[in-house]
Amino acid sequence: MNDLAKLANIAEILGAIIVIGGLFFAVMQMRQIRQQRRDLAAIELFRSFGSPQFTDAYKSILKLPDGLSAAEIKKGFPQQDDCAMLICTTMENIGVMTFQRIVPFLLVNNLLGGTTIILWRRLGPWVSDLRVEIENPGAFEWFQWLAEKFEEYDELMPLPAYEMYKDWKPKRLTNED
């Protein structure tokens, strides 16, 4: 009987260890899945930002001076109206993904921070006019939010990356683990 009690105790201990190990493994898997999701979202973000349509729209909007109204853009630069819509829609999606922490803020800032600020300066008045026109004060709200957050963060990083990280070195020089 004593041997049977010892075996029962050992079985309970082993069961507890297996449960704890299973929980630890599940937590590790969840973290890995979350990281993979962020990595895939970052790749998709880069793809959307690097598409030929976005690149053409970006180049077109960069040619505009800051502060043009929607009416001025439609009158003087009619093709830029479509470009503005493409950029705003893309940046809106990026803003939502950043806010929801689907993609990390720092990654988005490193890819698009300065660009987002410039685009918002060019398109902010266009968005304001559009909000009045369609009677929706929330139109492209996440684009505006993203630009404002990048402006706040930009103040914390007074130097461009090529100066701030000029002494950066890779951790290793091969792709092998």
C-alpha positions in Angstrom: 0.0 0.0 0.0 2.9 2.3 0.8 4.4 1.7 -2.7 1.0 2.5 -4.3 0.8 5.8 -2.4 4.4 6.7 -3.5 3.5 5.9 -7.1 0.3 8.1 -6.8 2.4 11.0 -5.4 4.9 10.6 -8.2 2.1 10.5 -10.8 0.6 13.7 -9.3 4.0 15.4 -9.4 4.6 14.3 -13.0 1.1 15.5 -14.0 1.7 18.9 -12.4 5.1 19.2 -14.2 3.5 18.2 -17.5 0.7 20.8 -17.1 3.1 23.5 -16.2 5.3 22.5 -19.1 2.3 22.6 -21.4 1.3 26.0 -20.2 4.8 27.3 -20.7 4.9 25.8 -24.2 1.5 27.4 -25.0 2.6 30.8 -23.9 5.8 30.5 -26.0 3.8 29.5 -29.0 1.4 32.4 -28.6 4.3 34.8 -28.4 5.8 33.3 -31.5 2.5 33.5 -33.4 2.1 37.1 -32.4 5.6 37.9 -33.6 5.0 36.1 -36.9 1.7 38.1 -37.3 3.6 41.4 -36.7 6.3 40.3 -39.2 3.7 39.5 -41.9 1.9 42.7 -41.2 5.2 44.6 -41.6 5.9 42.9 -44.9 2.4 43.8 -46.2 2.9 47.3 -45.0 6.1 47.6 -46.9 4.5 46.1 -50.0 1.6 48.5 -50.0 4.0 51.5 -49.4 6.3 50.2 -52.1 3.6 49.6 -54.8 4.1 51.4 -58.1 0.7 53.1 -57.7 1.6 54.4 -54.3 5.1 55.5 -55.5 3.6 57.4 -58.4 1.0 59.0 -56.1 3.7 59.9 -53.6 5.9 61.5 -56.2 2.9 63.5 -57.5 1.9 64.8 -54.1 5.5 65.7 -53.2 5.4 68.2 -56.1 2.5 70.1 -54.4 3.2 73.0 -52.1 2.1 72.6 -48.5 -1.4 73.8 -47.6 -3.4 73.6 -50.8 -7.1 73.2 -50.4 -9.1 70.5 -52.1 -10.5 73.1 -54.5 -7.0 74.3 -55.4 -5.8 70.7 -56.0 -8.9 69.9 -58.1 -8.5 73.1 -60.1 -4.7 73.2 -60.6 -3.7 69.6 -60.3 -6.7 67.4 -61.1 -4.8 64.1 -61.3 -3.5 64.7 -57.7 -7.0 64.4 -56.3 -6.9 60.6 -57.1 -3.3 60.5 -55.8 -4.4 62.2 -52.6 -7.2 59.6 -52.1 -4.8 56.7 -52.6 -2.3 58.1 -50.2 -4.9 58.9 -47.6 -6.5 55.5 -47.8 -3.1 53.8 -47.5 -2.0 55.9 -44.6 -5.4 55.4 -42.9 -4.9 51.7 -42.9 -1.4 52.0 -41.6 -2.6 54.3 -38.8 -5.2 51.8 -37.7 -2.7 48.9 -37.8 -0.2 50.9 -35.8 -2.9 52.0 -33.2 -4.1 48.4 -32.9 -0.4 47.3 -32.4 -0.6 44.9 -35.3 2.6 46.5 -36.5 5.0 48.1 -34.0 5.1 51.9 -33.8 8.9 52.0 -34.1 8.9 49.9 -37.2 6.3 52.0 -38.9 8.1 55.2 -37.8 11.4 53.8 -39.2 9.7 53.0 -42.5 7.3 55.9 -42.9 7.7 58.5 -40.1 9.2 61.5 -42.0 7.2 60.6 -45.1 3.9 60.5 -43.2 4.6 64.0 -41.7 5.4 65.4 -45.2 2.3 63.8 -46.7 0.1 65.1 -44.0 1.5 68.6 -44.4 0.6 68.4 -48.1 -2.8 66.7 -47.7 -4.1 68.0 -44.3 -6.0 70.9 -45.8 -7.4 68.5 -48.6 -8.6 66.1 -45.8 -10.2 69.0 -43.9 -12.1 70.1 -47.0 -13.1 66.5 -47.7 -14.4 66.1 -44.2 -16.7 69.2 -44.7 -17.7 68.0 -48.2 -18.8 64.6 -47.1 -20.0 65.7 -43.7 -17.7 63.2 -41.9 -15.3 64.7 -39.3 -13.6 61.3 -38.9 -12.5 60.9 -42.5 -8.9 59.8 -42.6 -8.7 60.3 -38.8 -6.0 57.6 -38.4 -3.8 59.3 -41.0 -3.9 62.5 -39.0 -3.4 60.6 -35.8 -0.3 58.8 -37.2 1.2 62.0 -38.5 0.7 63.7 -35.2 2.3 60.8 -33.3 5.3 60.8 -35.6 5.7 64.6 -35.1 5.7 64.0 -31.3 8.2 61.2 -31.7 10.3 63.2 -34.2 11.0 65.7 -31.4 12.6 62.9 -29.4 14.9 61.9 -32.2 16.6 65.2 -33.2 19.0 63.5 -35.7 18.2 61.5 -38.8 18.9 57.8 -38.7 22.0 58.0 -40.8 23.6 60.3 -38.2 22.0 58.9 -35.0 23.0 55.3 -35.8 26.2 55.8 -37.8 28.1 53.6 -35.3 25.6 50.8 -35.6 27.0 47.3 -36.1 25.2 44.0 -36.9 25.1 41.4 -34.1 26.5 38.8 -36.6 27.7 38.8 -40.1 26.0 35.5 -41.2 22.4 34.3 -41.4 23.3 31.2 -39.5 22.2 30.8 -35.9 
